[in-house]
């Protein structure tokens, strides 16, 4: 069970990093969409 949690945490961390990278390049409403996905 601990390995599953570790793998899920890794996927979440990768997703957070991806969303922040996309938000850095976005402007306007697109920026808000990426930040919202980051917060989820």
Biopython code that builds the backbone (N, CA, C, O; Angstrom):
import numpy as np
from Bio.PDB.StructureBuilder import StructureBuilder

atoms = [
    (1, "UNK", "N", (0.825, -1.191, 0.000)),
    (1, "UNK", "CA", (0.000, 0.000, 0.000)),
    (1, "UNK", "C", (0.874, 1.262, 0.000)),
    (1, "UNK", "O", (0.540, 2.246, -0.659)),
    (2, "UNK", "N", (1.972, 1.234, 0.725)),
    (2, "UNK", "CA", (2.840, 2.410, 0.781)),
    (2, "UNK", "C", (3.423, 2.745, -0.583)),
    (2, "UNK", "O", (3.602, 3.918, -0.908)),
    (3, "UNK", "N", (3.723, 1.721, -1.388)),
    (3, "UNK", "CA", (4.270, 1.970, -2.719)),
    (3, "UNK", "C", (3.248, 2.645, -3.620)),
    (3, "UNK", "O", (3.600, 3.505, -4.427)),
    (4, "UNK", "N", (1.998, 2.264, -3.487)),
    (4, "UNK", "CA", (0.939, 2.879, -4.292)),
    (4, "UNK", "C", (0.809, 4.359, -3.947)),
    (4, "UNK", "O", (0.684, 5.199, -4.838)),
    (5, "UNK", "N", (0.838, 4.672, -2.666)),
    (5, "UNK", "CA", (0.762, 6.064, -2.227)),
    (5, "UNK", "C", (1.969, 6.847, -2.733)),
    (5, "UNK", "O", (1.826, 7.989, -3.168)),
    (6, "UNK", "N", (3.137, 6.255, -2.680)),
    (6, "UNK", "CA", (4.345, 6.911, -3.165)),
    (6, "UNK", "C", (4.266, 7.194, -4.664)),
    (6, "UNK", "O", (4.651, 8.274, -5.113)),
    (7, "UNK", "N", (3.775, 6.243, -5.427)),
    (7, "UNK", "CA", (3.645, 6.424, -6.874)),
    (7, "UNK", "C", (2.605, 7.496, -7.181)),
    (7, "UNK", "O", (2.832, 8.333, -8.055)),
    (8, "UNK", "N", (1.477, 7.492, -6.488)),
    (8, "UNK", "CA", (0.455, 8.529, -6.686)),
    (8, "UNK", "C", (0.993, 9.916, -6.331)),
    (8, "UNK", "O", (0.701, 10.891, -7.024)),
    (9, "UNK", "N", (1.765, 10.005, -5.272)),
    (9, "UNK", "CA", (2.365, 11.285, -4.890)),
    (9, "UNK", "C", (3.330, 11.764, -5.971)),
    (9, "UNK", "O", (3.400, 12.959, -6.256)),
    (10, "UNK", "N", (4.062, 10.851, -6.563)),
    (10, "UNK", "CA", (4.966, 11.213, -7.657)),
    (10, "UNK", "C", (4.212, 11.746, -8.859)),
    (10, "UNK", "O", (4.635, 12.725, -9.475)),
    (11, "UNK", "N", (3.089, 11.107, -9.203)),
    (11, "UNK", "CA", (2.263, 11.591, -10.308)),
    (11, "UNK", "C", (1.694, 12.976, -10.006)),
    (11, "UNK", "O", (1.654, 13.839, -10.883)),
    (12, "UNK", "N", (1.256, 13.184, -8.771)),
    (12, "UNK", "CA", (0.724, 14.495, -8.390)),
    (12, "UNK", "C", (1.805, 15.564, -8.479)),
    (12, "UNK", "O", (1.555, 16.660, -8.982)),
    (13, "UNK", "N", (2.990, 15.257, -8.001)),
    (13, "UNK", "CA", (4.082, 16.225, -8.055)),
    (13, "UNK", "C", (4.441, 16.567, -9.501)),
    (13, "UNK", "O", (4.695, 17.726, -9.829)),
    (14, "UNK", "N", (4.460, 15.561, -10.347)),
    (14, "UNK", "CA", (4.741, 15.804, -11.758)),
    (14, "UNK", "C", (3.647, 16.657, -12.385)),
    (14, "UNK", "O", (3.937, 17.566, -13.164)),
    (15, "UNK", "N", (2.403, 16.373, -12.055)),
    (15, "UNK", "CA", (1.284, 17.165, -12.568)),
    (15, "UNK", "C", (1.336, 18.607, -12.098)),
    (15, "UNK", "O", (1.070, 19.522, -12.878)),
    (16, "UNK", "N", (1.676, 18.823, -10.828)),
    (16, "UNK", "CA", (1.800, 20.178, -10.304)),
    (16, "UNK", "C", (2.877, 20.955, -11.057)),
    (16, "UNK", "O", (2.674, 22.108, -11.437)),
    (17, "UNK", "N", (4.020, 20.313, -11.266)),
    (17, "UNK", "CA", (5.121, 20.959, -11.967)),
    (17, "UNK", "C", (4.728, 21.292, -13.400)),
    (17, "UNK", "O", (5.047, 22.372, -13.897)),
    (18, "UNK", "N", (4.039, 20.373, -14.064)),
    (18, "UNK", "CA", (3.578, 20.603, -15.435)),
    (18, "UNK", "C", (2.637, 21.803, -15.493)),
    (18, "UNK", "O", (2.783, 22.667, -16.358)),
    (19, "UNK", "N", (1.671, 21.858, -14.574)),
    (19, "UNK", "CA", (0.701, 22.952, -14.561)),
    (19, "UNK", "C", (1.378, 24.291, -14.294)),
    (19, "UNK", "O", (1.034, 25.293, -14.921)),
    (20, "UNK", "N", (2.329, 24.321, -13.375)),
    (20, "UNK", "CA", (3.022, 25.576, -13.101)),
    (20, "UNK", "C", (3.853, 26.016, -14.296)),
    (20, "UNK", "O", (3.935, 27.210, -14.583)),
    (21, "UNK", "N", (4.466, 25.077, -14.993)),
    (21, "UNK", "CA", (5.232, 25.409, -16.185)),
    (21, "UNK", "C", (4.351, 25.990, -17.275)),
    (21, "UNK", "O", (4.730, 26.962, -17.930)),
    (22, "UNK", "N", (3.185, 25.406, -17.475)),
    (22, "UNK", "CA", (2.244, 25.920, -18.475)),
    (22, "UNK", "C", (1.689, 27.284, -18.055)),
    (22, "UNK", "O", (1.506, 28.163, -18.898)),
    (23, "UNK", "N", (1.422, 27.465, -16.764)),
    (23, "UNK", "CA", (0.897, 28.741, -16.277)),
    (23, "UNK", "C", (1.921, 29.853, -16.448)),
    (23, "UNK", "O", (1.555, 31.005, -16.679)),
    (24, "UNK", "N", (3.187, 29.517, -16.338)),
    (24, "UNK", "CA", (4.248, 30.515, -16.492)),
    (24, "UNK", "C", (4.236, 31.115, -17.899)),
    (24, "UNK", "O", (4.551, 32.293, -18.071)),
    (25, "UNK", "N", (3.878, 30.320, -18.899)),
    (25, "UNK", "CA", (3.876, 30.771, -20.284)),
    (25, "UNK", "C", (2.529, 31.333, -20.732)),
    (25, "UNK", "O", (2.447, 31.962, -21.787)),
    (26, "UNK", "N", (1.483, 31.120, -19.955)),
    (26, "UNK", "CA", (0.132, 31.509, -20.351)),
    (26, "UNK", "C", (-0.186, 32.931, -19.886)),
    (26, "UNK", "O", (0.475, 33.480, -19.005)),
    (27, "UNK", "N", (-1.210, 33.504, -20.501)),
    (27, "UNK", "CA", (-1.693, 34.832, -20.104)),
    (27, "UNK", "C", (-3.216, 34.801, -20.042)),
    (27, "UNK", "O", (-3.855, 33.961, -20.676)),
    (28, "UNK", "N", (-3.782, 35.713, -19.283)),
    (28, "UNK", "CA", (-5.235, 35.885, -19.222)),
    (28, "UNK", "C", (-5.969, 34.697, -18.629)),
    (28, "UNK", "O", (-5.562, 34.131, -17.614)),
    (29, "UNK", "N", (-7.066, 34.332, -19.290)),
    (29, "UNK", "CA", (-7.931, 33.258, -18.795)),
    (29, "UNK", "C", (-7.215, 31.912, -18.812)),
    (29, "UNK", "O", (-7.475, 31.058, -17.965)),
    (30, "UNK", "N", (-6.324, 31.722, -19.762)),
    (30, "UNK", "CA", (-5.579, 30.463, -19.818)),
    (30, "UNK", "C", (-4.712, 30.306, -18.574)),
    (30, "UNK", "O", (-4.558, 29.196, -18.066)),
    (31, "UNK", "N", (-4.145, 31.402, -18.078)),
    (31, "UNK", "CA", (-3.335, 31.363, -16.858)),
    (31, "UNK", "C", (-4.181, 30.895, -15.681)),
    (31, "UNK", "O", (-3.755, 30.050, -14.894)),
    (32, "UNK", "N", (-5.387, 31.456, -15.571)),
    (32, "UNK", "CA", (-6.281, 31.063, -14.481)),
    (32, "UNK", "C", (-6.657, 29.590, -14.567)),
    (32, "UNK", "O", (-6.779, 28.920, -13.541)),
    (33, "UNK", "N", (-6.842, 29.084, -15.772)),
    (33, "UNK", "CA", (-7.190, 27.668, -15.945)),
    (33, "UNK", "C", (-6.053, 26.773, -15.444)),
    (33, "UNK", "O", (-6.311, 25.787, -14.755)),
    (34, "UNK", "N", (-4.808, 27.097, -15.777)),
    (34, "UNK", "CA", (-3.675, 26.281, -15.324)),
    (34, "UNK", "C", (-3.469, 26.373, -13.817)),
    (34, "UNK", "O", (-3.135, 25.379, -13.173)),
    (35, "UNK", "N", (-3.667, 27.561, -13.255)),
    (35, "UNK", "CA", (-3.520, 27.708, -11.809)),
    (35, "UNK", "C", (-4.624, 26.927, -11.082)),
    (35, "UNK", "O", (-4.380, 26.325, -10.037)),
    (36, "UNK", "N", (-5.833, 26.944, -11.642)),
    (36, "UNK", "CA", (-6.938, 26.180, -11.048)),
    (36, "UNK", "C", (-6.623, 24.686, -11.063)),
    (36, "UNK", "O", (-6.876, 23.992, -10.079)),
    (37, "UNK", "N", (-6.081, 24.192, -12.154)),
    (37, "UNK", "CA", (-5.713, 22.774, -12.224)),
    (37, "UNK", "C", (-4.594, 22.451, -11.237)),
    (37, "UNK", "O", (-4.559, 21.358, -10.671)),
    (38, "UNK", "N", (-3.690, 23.390, -11.031)),
    (38, "UNK", "CA", (-2.621, 23.197, -10.064)),
    (38, "UNK", "C", (-3.174, 23.045, -8.645)),
    (38, "UNK", "O", (-2.704, 22.211, -7.871)),
    (39, "UNK", "N", (-4.171, 23.858, -8.317)),
    (39, "UNK", "CA", (-4.743, 23.854, -6.970)),
    (39, "UNK", "C", (-5.564, 22.599, -6.711)),
    (39, "UNK", "O", (-5.621, 22.118, -5.579)),
    (40, "UNK", "N", (-6.201, 22.064, -7.749)),
    (40, "UNK", "CA", (-7.043, 20.869, -7.575)),
    (40, "UNK", "C", (-6.231, 19.798, -7.029)),
    (40, "UNK", "O", (-6.733, 18.698, -6.801)),
]
sb = StructureBuilder()
sb.init_structure("model")
sb.init_model(0)
sb.init_chain("A")
sb.init_seg("    ")
for serial, (resi, resn, name, xyz) in enumerate(atoms, 1):
    if name == "N":
        sb.init_residue(resn, " ", resi, " ")
    sb.init_atom(name, np.array(xyz, "f"), 0.0, 1.0, " ", f" {name:<3s}", serial, name[0])
structure = sb.get_structure()
